[in-house]
């Protein structure tokens, strides 16, 4: 039996698999991660609503990272289908930000959601 955390991780991996073809060789090393909650010290200009995800740009020692925050996403979801959809949107939006393209270019199905 899988735990709720494992099911969430699987949703993120599934979403990552959907966007990987768009990463091509330049961003092929992009990693996908789950953290329970976002960092606790937001910058003063950041929203007070907890973010659902974040793009952490590569530095000299590590590749780009797409991070999905499990607890805020779970709090926003009304059921399992909604949870999967939110994860898909968060991953797609972060990859779109990485590539500098609209999210609909990564996942045309998202255009219906906006």
C-alpha positions, 0 to 999 in steps of 0.5 A: 500500500502506498502512502499519501506522500508516495502517491504525491511523488508519483504525481510529480514524476508523471507530470515531469515525464509529460514535460521532459520532451520539451526540455531537450538537451539544454535542460535535460539535467533538470531535476524535479523535487517535492518539498513539504512546505516552501521556505519560511522566510519569504522576501517582503515583495513575495505573496503571502499566499504559500506558493505551490511550486518554484523554479530554482535556477542552475548554479555552477554546482547543480542543475535547474530544479522544479520544486513542488510544495506538497502541503500547499498543493494538497490544501488547494485540491478538492479531491484526487483528480484535482490534486493530479491536475494542480500538480500537472499545472504547477510542473508545467508552469515552472518548466514554461518559466524555465524555457521562457514560453507560455504554459500552453506551449508545453501543455496545450490542454492547460489553455482550457484551464486559464 
